[in-house]
Amino acid sequence: MDTKELEKLPNNEGEIEKGTTHIIVELIEYEHNAVVSKSIMKKATGSINALSFASGEGLNEKTSPFDTYVQLIDGSAIIEIAGKTSTLKTGDGILIPAHSPSHIKPNGRFKLILTVIKSGYDI
């Protein structure tokens, strides 16, 4: 998923307030039959987003030109990177290398943090 795709998802009121503490899993709520995104931080060199996925929802296959880090903060999901499948549960993370096809399959409802680092690669 890239920045353009994230902008199409329902967003809960922009970025979080800087310098304030928060409980990461409570930044975003589940919505029935929906994928919801909340921007934590968005810069020219990358972004951090919290996403929630209702049961049965996932992300279609995508190849990003940037390294992307995914960390599950609630629930469980199945992620496939370049044909290799991994099951992530709360607390697990995985780095998706740039230029590697990947997609996230549902395994019930789940929440994740998606961090995209844009520096170091040509667009």
C-alpha positions in Angstrom: 0.0 0.0 0.0 1.4 3.4 -0.9 0.6 6.9 0.2 -2.0 7.4 -2.6 -3.8 4.3 -1.5 -3.8 5.3 2.2 -5.3 8.7 1.3 -8.3 6.9 -0.1 -9.1 5.1 3.2 -11.3 6.7 5.9 -9.0 8.7 8.2 -9.7 9.6 11.8 -8.8 13.4 12.0 -5.3 13.7 10.7 -2.0 13.3 12.5 -1.6 12.7 16.2 -0.6 15.5 18.4 3.2 15.8 18.8 4.7 15.6 22.3 1.7 13.7 23.8 1.6 10.1 25.0 -0.9 7.7 23.6 -1.8 4.0 23.7 -1.0 2.8 20.3 -3.7 0.2 20.0 -6.3 2.8 20.9 -5.3 5.3 18.2 -7.7 3.7 15.7 -11.0 1.8 16.1 -12.5 -1.0 14.1 -15.3 -0.2 11.7 -17.7 -2.8 10.3 -16.6 -4.2 6.9 -13.9 -1.5 6.5 -10.2 -0.7 6.5 -9.5 2.5 8.4 -6.3 4.5 8.4 -5.0 7.2 10.8 -1.9 9.1 10.0 0.6 9.2 12.8 3.2 11.2 10.8 3.6 12.1 7.2 6.8 13.5 5.7 8.4 13.7 2.3 10.8 11.0 3.3 8.1 8.6 4.6 5.1 8.0 6.7 3.7 6.1 9.7 0.1 5.1 9.7 -2.2 3.0 12.0 -4.7 0.8 10.2 -7.6 -1.3 11.4 -9.1 -4.1 9.4 -12.5 -5.6 10.0 -12.9 -9.4 9.8 -12.4 -10.4 6.1 -10.6 -7.3 5.1 -7.0 -7.1 3.9 -4.7 -5.4 1.4 -4.3 -6.5 -2.2 -1.0 -7.4 -3.6 1.3 -4.3 -4.0 4.9 -3.7 -5.0 6.3 -0.6 -3.4 9.5 1.1 -4.4 10.2 1.7 -0.7 11.1 -0.4 2.4 8.0 -0.9 4.5 7.8 -2.0 8.1 4.6 -3.7 9.4 3.9 -4.3 13.1 0.7 -5.9 14.3 -0.7 -4.1 17.4 -3.9 -6.2 17.7 -5.1 -9.5 16.4 -3.5 -11.7 13.7 -2.8 -11.4 10.0 -1.2 -13.4 7.2 1.4 -11.5 5.1 2.9 -12.8 1.9 6.2 -11.3 0.7 7.6 -12.4 -2.7 5.7 -15.8 -2.3 6.8 -16.4 1.3 3.9 -16.5 3.8 4.1 -15.5 7.5 1.5 -15.3 10.2 1.9 -12.3 12.4 0.2 -11.9 15.8 0.1 -9.0 18.3 3.6 -7.6 18.8 5.1 -9.2 15.7 6.7 -7.1 13.0 8.1 -7.7 9.5 10.2 -5.7 7.1 8.9 -5.7 3.5 11.9 -5.0 1.2 11.5 -2.4 -1.5 10.4 -3.8 -4.9 9.0 -7.0 -3.3 5.4 -7.9 -4.1 3.4 -8.3 -0.9 -0.2 -8.5 0.4 -1.9 -8.9 3.8 -4.6 -11.4 4.2 -7.1 -11.3 7.0 -7.0 -13.8 9.9 -9.9 -12.2 11.8 -9.9 -8.5 12.6 -6.5 -6.8 13.2 -4.7 -3.5 13.6 -1.2 -2.6 12.5 1.3 0.1 12.2 2.7 0.7 8.7 6.0 2.6 8.4 7.2 3.6 4.9 10.8 4.9 4.5 11.2 6.7 1.2 14.8 7.9 1.4 17.5 6.0 -0.4 15.4 5.0 -3.4 14.6 6.6 -6.7 10.9 7.2 -7.3 
